[in-house]
Amino acid sequence: MMSRAESSAVANWWWTIDRWLLAAMAMLMVAGLVLTMAGSPPVAERLGLSAFHFVNRQVAFLIPTAALMIATSFLSPRHVRRAALVVFVVGMALIVAALFFGHEVKGARRWIFGIQPSEFVKPAFVVLCAWAFAEGGKRRDVPANALAILLLIATIGPLMLQPDFGQTMLLSIVWAALFFAAGLHWMWVAGIGGIGVSGAMLAYQFVPHVRARIEKFIEPANATTQGDTFQVDTAMESFISGGWLGKGPGEGTLKRVLPDSHTDFIFAVTGEEFGAIACMCVVAVFCFIVLRGLASAMRNEDSFCRFASAGLVMLFGLQSAINMAVNVHLMPAKGMTLPFISYGGSSLVSLALTAGFLIAVTRKRPKSEIMSPVGA
């Protein structure tokens, strides 16, 4: 156990971070490994791979993920901003490159060089928005609203061209929440709300993929083919089959026919094998992280850290809520992973950045550092 009298960087880090937040993140990583062992073998076998192919890869991804999260949490607010700017610029360049040279999957070009760059852009985008709003609150010569709007347009434009409406919706909601927290006028609220509703209606009207998913969600009985709602229907059966206590580890049967049982629908595997009580425990951990992060944001005296911690924890919480809502058929399918639990390299590294930035901006700091200028 480290003494408070130690003055090393590690000791200072240990006594200034939110250790409860760090412990909750670690719990999700361990749970993700256990649930990947439960949900991935059937998928691996269908693809002709060894039963624990995805488990082994998840372990390999978790090591750099944990290292990146810890390393990022050592950053000062100034270095968080600089790191976010670099990640954002590189990520957006890769997103644009993917539009021309990326690998097409299910009609969308989201992958290039084996990674999904939009995953890395998400935490960087939130930090840059927080930076803009913090600067706008301190300096009248900074057009924070205009910068934030330009940043949103520059980010979601390429995402919609991929197309990736799930990530677009997620980032837009977090952006709007930060805009609201920054104290925007009620006219802005009405305007942003109107634009959001109009965008959703236009997407429904002119994008067949979006329209099909919404119609399948509203009226699944009228789906054009049985496969249209197969995953959601199977997920719902998984929860019913598992009951309160589940069938037991490795005893699930519906996961064997669920195509994305290791990624988007791993929460359904949790329900079948470990039961509703285990699902509620997972939900409780996510709720703890979100509520603790928001409480820390409310107490933070530094405007940048306040906006950044609120935005990052909302990003984390919304992605979790969307994934679980899709699993229990409360939302149309979005193709969004469950943080730290679903299998996926790009997602894990992105979440390591998100968690690392969050821990960094919620650290306890002396008042002299808080009162220093926000600049780069």
N, C-alpha and C positions, 0 to 999 in steps of 0.2 A: 504493500500500500504506500503510495507516495505521500510525503509530508507536505503540508502547506508552506513550510519554511523553504522548500526547494525553489530555486529560481530558474531552473532549466526550461526550455521551450515546451518539452513534453509535460512537465509538471504544471506549468502555467495553462497549457491546453486542457489538461485533465480537470483542473479546478475551476475553469471558466466555461466549459461546455455544458449543455443540458444533457446530463448522463442518462436521464430517463428517456429522452428522445432517442439517444444513441442505442439504448437497450431495446427500445421498441423496434427500431430499424433492424437490429440484429435478430430479433425474434422473427420478423417477417422473412429474413434471408434463410434462417434455419427451417421455418415452415415451408418456404418455397422449395427447398431441397427435398424435404420429406414428401411434399405433394407432387413434385416432379417424378419421384420414384413411383408414386401411385398412378399418375396419369400418363406418363410417356411410353412405357414398354409396349402397349398395344399399337401405338402409332409407329414406333420403331420397327416392330415386327411386320406391319403392313408395308413398310418401305423397304423391307429386306435387310434391315440393319440389326446389330446386336441389341438385345433387350434393353440394356442400360446405356445405349448410345447417347441419348439426350441427357441422362443423369450425369454421365461423365463430362459432357460438354458444359452442363450447368455448373458443376464443381469447378471446372477450368475457368469459367467466366466469373464465378463468385470470388475467386482469389484476387484478380485485378480490380473487381468491383469494390470489394471491401477496402483494398489499398487506396483506390482513387477517392473513395468517400472520406477516409481518414485524412489523406493528404490535403484534400480540398477544404476540409474543416479547419485546417491550420491557417487559412488565408485571412488576411485583414479585409475589412470592407472595401478598401481601395483595390486590393488585389483581386477580390471577388468580381468587381466591376470590370477590371482589365481582362481577367480570364473569360468572363462572359462575352465581352466584345470580340475577343479572338475566336471563341467557339462559334459565336453567331455568324461572323463573317465567313469562316471556313465552312460551316454547316450550310449556309445559304448558297455558297458557291457550288457545293456538292449537290444541293437540291436542284439548282438550275442545270448542272451537268447531267443529272439523272434524267431530266426531261428529254435530253437528246441522246444520251448514251447509256442510260440505265437499263436494268433488266426488268422486263414487263411481267407482272404477276397479277392475274385476274383483271386485266385491262388497265392497270395503273403502273406508272413508272416511279416507284418509291425507293428502289434499291440501286446502289452503285458501289463497286468494290466490296461487295458482301456486307454492307452496312445500310441502315436506313437513316440518312442524315437528319430527317425531320425530328427524330427522337432527341438529338443533341441540341437542336435549335430551341426546343421548348423551355428548358430552364434558363438558357441564355437570354431568350426573349423576355421572360418575366423579370430578370435582373435588370435588363436595360430599360424596360418600362418603369420599374421602380426608381431607377436612377433619374430618368427624365422627370417624373413627378416630384421627386425629392428636390431636384435642382429648381424646378418651377416654384416650389413652395418657399425656397430660400432667396431666390433671385427673380426680380420682376422682369429683367431683361431676357430671361430664358423662356421661349415660347413652348412651354411643356406640353400643352394640349396638341399643338400642331405637330410637335416631334412624336408624340405618342401615336397620333393618327397615322402619320407617315410610316412609323415603325410597324404598325398593324398591317397597313396596306402592303408594304414591302414584304412582309412575312407570309400573309395568307394568300397573296396573289399566286406565287409559285406553287403553294400547297394545293390550291384549287385546280391548277393546271395538271397536277399529277394524275388523277384527282385524289385528294385525301380530305374528305369533308369531316371526318371524325376529329382529326387533329385541328382542322380549321375551327370547328365549333368549340373545341376545348380551349384553344388559345384565345378565341374571341370572348368567351365567357370570363376567363381570368382577367383579360385586359379590361373588360367592362367593369368588373368588380374593383379592380385597382383604380380605375378612373373615378368610380363612385367614392371609394375611400379617400381619394385625393381632394374631395369636396367640390365636385362639379355642380354646376347650376342645374335646376330641375329641367330646363329646356334641353340640356345635353342628354339627360336621362330619356326624355321623350324621343329625341332624335335618334339616339343609339338604339333604343328599343324598336323604333319604327324601321330602321335599317336592318336590324336583325330579323324581324318578322318578314320584311320584304325579301331579304336574301333567302330565307327558308322557303318562302312561297315560290320564288324563281327557281330554286334548286329542284323543288318538287315538280314544277311545271316543265322544265327543260332538260333535266338530267335523269335519264331513264333509270340509272342505277339507284339514285336516291328515291325516286318515285316508287320503284319496285319494293324497296326495303320498307318504306312507310306503309304501303298498301298491304304487304305481307304481315306487318305488325298489327295493323288495324283489323284486317279481315283474313286471318291465316287460312280459313276454310276455302277462300277463293284463290289461293295461290295457284299459279299456272301448272306447277308440277309438285309431286309429293316431296321432292328434295328441297324445295324452296324453304320450308320451315323445319327440315329434319333436325338440324343441330339444336335449335331452341326447344323443339318438342322433346328431343332426347334428354336435354338438360333438365327440363321440368320433370320428366319421368325419373331422372336420377335422384332429385331431391325427394320425391315421393317414395321411391324405393328405399332410400337410406333411412328415412324416419328420423327419430330424435338422436339415436346413438350410432347409426350407420351399420353397414354390413361387416365392417372390419377391414384393416389394411390388406390390400391385394385381393379382396373378395368381390369387388365391383364387377359387374358384367356389362352394363350399358356403356361404360367407357371404351369397350372394345369396338364399338361401332360409331363412336363420337370422333369425327375427323380432327377437331382441334382440342382434344382433351388435355393436351399439355400446354396450351397457350390461352386462347380466348375463353375456353370453357373449363378451365381447371377448377373453378369454384364449384361447378356441378359435380366434378369427381370428388371434391371434398365432401359435398353433401351425401353422395352415395356411400362412400367408404367410411367416413367419420361422423356423419350425421349433422342434424341441424344445430346441435349444441356447439360442435366444432366450428361450424360456419359463423355462428354468433360470436364465438371467441375471436375469429379472424376479423370480423366486422368491428369488434370492440377495440382491437389493436389499432386499426385504421382510424377509428373515432378518437382514440387517445392521442394519436400523433397530430391529427387535425386540430383538436381542441387545445392541446398544449402549445402547438405552434401559434395558433391565433391568440391565445392568452399571452404568450411571450411577445407577440407583435404589439399588443395593446400596451404592454408595460415599457416597451423600448422607447427611449428618449431620442434616438437618432432616426430622423425621418426616412433615410434610405433603408436602414436595417428594418424599420417598421414595415415599409411597403414591400421590401424584398421577402421578408419572412412570411408576411400575409399572402403574397402572390405565390410563393413556392409551395406553401402548405395547401393552398387552394388548388393548385395544379395537381399535387399529389392526391388530395382527397377527391377531387372531381374525377380523375382518371379511375381511381378505385371504385367510386360509386357508379360510374358508367359501366364498367366491366361487370360488376355484380348485378346491376339492374338489367343488363342484357341477359345474363344467365337465368334470372328469374322472370324473364319476359315482361319487364316493366319499360323497356326501351327497344327500339329497333336495333338490329345488330350493327356494331360500329367497328369491329376489328381492333379493339383496344385491349392491351394486356393488363393483368392485375399486378400492380407494383410489387417487385421483389419476389413474386410467387410464380407467375407465368414464366415459361421457358423463353429465352431470347437474349442474345448477346447485346444487340444495340439497345434494347430496352433496359437491360441491367446497367450498362455503362451510363446511359442517360440518367437513370434513377440514382446512380452513385453521385453524379454531378448535382442533381437536385437536392439529395439528402446532405451532401457535403456543403453546398452553398447555404442550405437552411441551418445546419449546425453552426456554420461560420458566422452568419449574421445574427444568430441568437445568443452568441457568447457574451458573457458579462465583461464589460470593458470599463476602464476608468473614465471619469467624466471628462478629463482633459482630451481623451481620444474622441469621445462622442461630440464634443464641441468643435472639433477641427473641421475645416472646410470639406465639403462633399467632393470636390473636384476629382478628376481622374486619378 
